[in-house]
Amino acid sequence: MKKSLIFILFLGLAVIGYVMFAATPAQVTAASEQAIEAKVMLKDKVPTFHAIAYIAGHGGHIAIIDMRTMKSPVDMEKGRIVLVEAGSEMEGKIAGMDFEKVKNAGGTHGQALVKEKGKKVLVAGTLSGNVYKIDVATGKKEGPFKVGEKFCGAIAGPDGNIYFEDMADGHVYIWDSKKLKTVDKMPVGKALCGIQWTKNGKKAYITDMPTGIVYVYDWKTKEKIKEISSPEMTFIHQARMTPDGKELWVSAPNEYDPGLKPGTHKSQVIVIDTAKDEITKRIILPDNVRSHDFAFTKDGKYAFLSSRTYGDDSTLNVLERKTNNIVGQVSACASCHKNAGVTVSIDKGSPLLCGIEVDWNPGKK
């Protein structure tokens, strides 16, 4: 009887040891992704920068934040550029599926800042697939120009054209903003949101919102060479390359789980090493910081997150990359809305901002 008990005990320990050994590779793989919690450590004085931020939103306008003061906009005339009526990304057609459509024109999701004939121009896409051009100095607006179906990102490409990522048909639309015409389009995924290129222009990274996949393309051949995915990327938006080109930051607010089910994962920034095309780091964000897009200072010391709270505001968050802490927050919506007596009626009463574009030389042509 005693020998039987010893044998059973030995067998049990052997089984436990085998299970632990078998689990080791999975543990190593998980450990290779560094998970960092971004703490909110606001400084007494919000860091300021010689720049102006333009942030697109579902309200159909572009919010303006003067980063030289980092004060919240309070003037409905000076604090925004109005493009179209309000609209939501979760209306109409998404990834080829039809959802309830409330508005016809829809809001705006992103804009690219370019120079044309010595002028600074914002080229903005809308959730109805239209494009507008706005003279930054005068506010004069051109458009709409019909290009696609439902745009998320608007990115200036390495060839000088504007690249629009479509959430309805999963195409990238390439638009010549000078000639006002579509020069090409390419099918990629289900509902696209962002595109970025390596510094040498050899590879492109394209984000697919509902699938949580980042597609890697050989930009010369336009062939897909890899898909980057993770259980921590269930619903993603735009992506931005760091100034040195070594990292791609992907916004993963994870509002939904696969199949557009309620989200169960933390809001985070997924960091991809562009040399290996692998996820190396995840920055876990506070629940009320659901980033949609990024911008960086030229020296790469700070990252700016245009984020949704899913409360009564959207915010511009200043993240110090050395510590990965949020050291500054600026209200981009609530301050202006409350001052003007505006009540948000779409998106369950939450003002949702999207793509960010920064002018680092305000006042200069």
C-alpha positions, -999 to 999 in steps of 0.1 A, spaced: 0 0 0 28 23 9 47 15 -23 15 22 -43 11 57 -27 48 65 -35 43 54 -71 11 75 -75 29 105 -59 59 101 -83 36 97 -113 17 129 -103 49 149 -100 61 136 -134 28 147 -150 31 181 -135 67 184 -146 57 174 -182 29 200 -183 52 227 -170 79 217 -196 53 217 -224 41 251 -214 75 266 -214 77 276 -251 43 294 -248 55 313 -218 87 323 -236 67 335 -266 44 356 -244 73 370 -225 89 382 -257 61 409 -259 68 434 -233 36 446 -216 39 481 -201 12 499 -182 9 536 -191 4 555 -160 -13 590 -159 14 612 -143 2 646 -152 28 674 -148 18 706 -131 22 723 -164 13 705 -196 42 703 -220 38 727 -249 50 725 -285 54 750 -313 26 733 -334 -11 731 -341 -30 698 -341 -59 691 -364 -81 662 -352 -110 648 -374 -142 637 -358 -176 621 -363 -192 655 -356 -183 664 -392 -156 689 -382 -119 690 -375 -110 701 -340 -81 725 -336 -58 725 -306 -30 751 -303 -2 731 -289 17 763 -281 -6 768 -252 -22 733 -249 -55 749 -239 -88 733 -248 -107 749 -276 -137 769 -264 -147 789 -295 -169 772 -320 -157 795 -348 -119 794 -341 -117 759 -325 -129 739 -355 -132 735 -393 -166 724 -403 -168 700 -433 -201 681 -433 -229 669 -410 -223 645 -382 -220 607 -388 -206 576 -373 -182 549 -385 -206 522 -373 -233 534 -396 -240 523 -432 -216 499 -449 -187 484 -429 -165 456 -442 -192 450 -469 -220 446 -444 -249 470 -441 -257 486 -407 -283 512 -398 -277 544 -417 -287 576 -398 -268 603 -417 -261 608 -454 -229 627 -454 -213 613 -423 -185 628 -403 -148 630 -410 -121 606 -400 -87 618 -411 -68 645 -430 -34 650 -445 -15 683 -444 2 691 -477 17 721 -495 2 732 -528 13 763 -547 30 777 -516 -1 771 -494 -8 747 -466 -38 725 -475 -57 699 -454 -70 671 -476 -98 654 -456 -118 623 -463 -153 617 -449 -174 587 -439 -194 590 -472 -163 585 -493 -160 622 -503 -129 644 -501 -125 680 -493 -96 704 -495 -92 733 -470 -68 762 -473 -54 764 -437 -47 802 -439 -81 812 -452 -104 783 -443 -117 782 -479 -131 748 -487 -132 729 -520 -153 699 -526 -169 674 -522 -150 652 -546 -164 617 -548 -136 591 -544 -146 560 -524 -173 547 -500 -163 552 -464 -130 567 -454 -109 563 -423 -73 574 -427 -60 601 -451 -23 598 -454 2 616 -476 21 589 -494 58 587 -505 48 595 -541 30 627 -532 -5 613 -536 -31 610 -508 -39 575 -496 -75 569 -483 -83 537 -464 -119 525 -470 -139 509 -442 -167 498 -465 -150 479 -493 -115 473 -479 -97 492 -506 -69 517 -505 -77 547 -528 -48 567 -542 -59 603 -550 -40 630 -568 -49 661 -548 -35 685 -574 -54 670 -604 -84 661 -582 -86 625 -595 -82 589 -583 -51 575 -599 -54 539 -585 -70 517 -559 -61 483 -544 -81 457 -525 -65 447 -492 -89 436 -465 -123 441 -449 -124 476 -434 -92 495 -437 -82 523 -414 -45 532 -418 -14 529 -440 23 536 -433 56 530 -451 91 522 -440 116 550 -445 131 533 -475 96 529 -490 101 491 -495 73 480 -472 38 492 -464 17 484 -433 -21 485 -436 -45 481 -407 -77 462 -410 -102 475 -383 -126 446 -375 -102 417 -382 -74 432 -361 -48 424 -387 -19 445 -399 -10 436 -434 26 439 -446 31 446 -483 61 447 -505 55 481 -519 73 476 -552 54 445 -562 22 454 -542 22 418 -529 13 408 -493 43 393 -476 29 389 -440 0 393 -417 6 405 -381 -21 396 -356 -25 391 -318 -52 382 -294 -46 417 -280 -56 433 -313 -94 426 -317 -105 460 -331 -78 484 -344 -77 518 -360 -49 538 -375 -11 534 -372 19 557 -374 56 551 -379 80 566 -353 104 593 -367 133 569 -368 112 543 -387 121 515 -363 86 511 -348 51 511 -360 25 521 -334 -9 506 -340 -40 519 -321 -58 489 -305 -86 504 -284 -104 471 -288 -139 484 -286 -151 451 -300 -142 414 -299 -142 393 -331 -176 393 -348 -183 429 -335 -191 415 -300 -186 437 -270 -149 442 -263 -132 424 -235 -96 435 -240 -78 465 -226 -72 496 -247 -35 496 -258 -9 506 -283 7 477 -302 43 484 -311 57 465 -341 95 462 -348 97 471 -385 130 452 -390 115 419 -378 78 427 -385 70 413 -350 51 427 -320 77 436 -294 58 458 -269 22 466 -258 15 498 -240 -16 492 -218 -37 524 -216 -63 536 -191 -98 526 -199 -108 562 -208 -80 566 -232 -90 548 -264 -65 560 -289 -74 562 -326 -43 578 -341 -8 591 -332 17 619 -340 52 622 -327 76 651 -320 105 651 -346 129 640 -319 106 611 -310 106 620 -273 68 625 -271 38 607 -287 4 624 -291 -26 601 -289 -60 613 -303 -82 593 -280 -119 587 -272 -131 585 -236 -165 571 -246 -179 596 -221 -186 632 -229 -152 640 -244 -123 630 -267 -88 640 -256 -53 647 -269 -29 628 -246 8 635 -244 28 603 -238 65 606 -227 82 577 -246 111 574 -221 87 565 -192 56 555 -213 36 577 -189 8 601 -200 21 635 -188 -5 658 -203 -42 657 -214 -62 682 -232 -100 682 -237 -107 685 -274 -146 684 -273 -163 688 -240 -149 723 -233 -161 737 -266 -195 718 -266 -204 729 -231 -194 765 -237 -218 766 -268 -246 745 -252 -241 717 -277 -254 682 -269 -240 652 -289 -268 630 -303 -249 604 -322 -226 576 -309 -246 573 -277 -239 609 -268 -201 606 -270 -180 629 -292 -156 607 -311 -124 620 -326 -102 601 -350 -71 610 -371 -46 636 -360 -23 658 -382 2 682 -368 15 714 -384 50 719 -369 54 753 -385 22 772 -377 20 806 -394 46 798 -420 40 788 -456 
